[in-house]
Amino acid sequence: MTEAAVASVVPGVPTEPVTSPGARKRGTVWKENARIFASNRFALVGLAVLVLVVLFCFVGPLIYRTNQTATTLINANLSPSAQYPLGTDPEGLDILGRLMVGGQSTIELGLAVAVLSTGFGALWGAVAGYVGGIFDTILMRIVDMMLSIPFLFFAVLLATLLTPTLPLIIAAITIVSWPSTARIVRGDTLSLRTRDYVTAARGVGSRHLPLIRRHIMPNAFGSIVVVGTLTVATSILIFTAISFLGLSVPPPATNWGRMATIGIQHLYDGYWWELWPAAIAIIITIIAVNAIGDGFYDVVDQRHKGRSG
C-alpha cells in the first residue's frame, strides 16, 4: 500500500515521503551554500548579468534576425540608426546581430576551456597529491614544464601551421590552462589525504582511484569550482588577445575579440561604433564571471572556517 493509502486507514501516519538523514543533510548544505552565495550582492548581480548575456547571445538571434553571411559593401561602416541600432561593420554586416553571433563562440569557448582544463587539471593534481613520492615529483615537473611554455609563441605557431578553428583554439587554450588548476588541487589533496576519513577508507581496503573519486575530489570541489569559474574569464581574455595575432575563427564566423580587433583598425577613421560594442561586452562578461567566482569563493571560505572551527 502507498503511504497515502495507509494514512487514510491509520490515523496519524504522515503522507510526506520519508527522507533519509543523508538526503536532508545534503539539502541543508546546498541551502546554506546558496544563502552564503546570495549574501554576496555583487555575485548575485554578476549571475543576473551573465544570464542576460547568455540570453542575448543565444536567444537574441531568434528575435532580432540578421544576415551574417552575405556582405553588402554598400552598407559598410554605417553609423547607428533606427535600421542598424549599433551600425554596420566594414563588410556591411549588422553589428548588433554580429555581437550576438560573436558572443556565442566566445561564451562556448570560455565554458569549454573551463570544463576541460579544470576537469583534467583537477584529476592530475589529485592523483599527484594523493600518491606522492617520486610519482608526484614527475607529474609536477611536467606541470612546471607546461607552465614555462610562452603562450603567445605557442598561439602564433598554431596560427602559422594550422587553420584556426574553434575546437583547435579551445584545445590550445586548454593546454596552457590546466597546469595552474593541477597545482591548486594538488595543494588541497596534500591536506585532504591526511584526514581521518581517508585513512579509514584506506584501512577498509578502498582502492586508490575510487578513493580519490569519492573522498578527495568532492572535498576539493569548492576550490575546483572557484578555479573553473575564473578560468572562464581568463579564457575569454586569452581568446581576445590571440585574435589580434590572427588566431581566430574563420569568417563568416566571428567572436568578440575579432570584432574588437576590426574596431581598433578602423577607430581612427571615425568609425567608433565598430569597437565599443564588442569591448563593452567583453568587459561586462568578464566582470560578471569574476563576481560569480567571488561568490563561490565566499562559500568555500565559509566551509573551511566551519571545519576549522
C-alpha positions, 0 to 999 in steps of 0.5 A: 500500500502507498503511504497515502493509502495507509494514512487514510486507514491509520490515523496519524501516519504522515503522507510526506515521503520519508527522507533519509538523514543523508538526503536532508543533510545534503539539502541543508548544505546546498541551502546554506551554500546558496544563502552564503552565495546570495549574501554576496550582492555583487555575485548575485548581480554578476549571475543576473548579468551573465544570464542576460548575456547568455540570453542575448547571445543565444536567444537574441538571434531568434528575435532580432534576425540578421544576415551574417553571411552575405556582405553588402559593401554598400552598407559598410561602416554605417553609423547607428540608426533606427535600421542598424541600432549599433551600425554596420561593420566594414563588410556591411554586416549588422553589428548588433546581430554580429555581437550576438553571433560573436558572443556565442563562440566566445561564451562556448569557448570560455565554458569549454576551456573551463570544463576541460582544463579544470576537469583534467587539471583537477584529476592530475593534481589529485592523483599527484597529491594523493600518491606522492613520492617520486610519482608526484615529483614527475607529474609536477615537473611536467606541470612546471614544464607546461607552465614555462611554455610562452603562450603567445609563441605557442598561439602564433605557431598554431596560427602559422601551421594550422587553420584556426578553428574553434575546437583547435583554439579551445584545445590550445587554450586548454593546454596552457590552462590546466597546469595552474588548476593541477597545482591548486588541487594538488595543494588541497589533496596534500591536506585532504589525504591526511584526514581521518576519513581517508585513512579509514577508507584506506584501512577498509581496503578502498582502492586508490582511484575510487578513493580519490573519486569519492573522498578527495575530489568532492572535498576539493570541489569548492576550490575546483569550482572557484578555479573553473569559474575564473578560468572562464574569464581568463579564457575569454581574455586569452581568446581576445588577445590571440585574435589580434595575432590572427588566431581566430575563427574563420569568417563568416564566423566571428567572436568578440575579440575579432570584432574588437580587433576590426574596431581598433583598425578602423577607430581612427577613421571615425568609425567608433561604433565598430569597437565599443560594442564588442569591448563593452561586452567583453568587459561586462562578461568578464566582470560578471564571471569574476563576481560569480567566482567571488561568490563561490569563493565566499562559500568555500571560505565559509566551509573551511572556517566551519571545519576549522572551527 
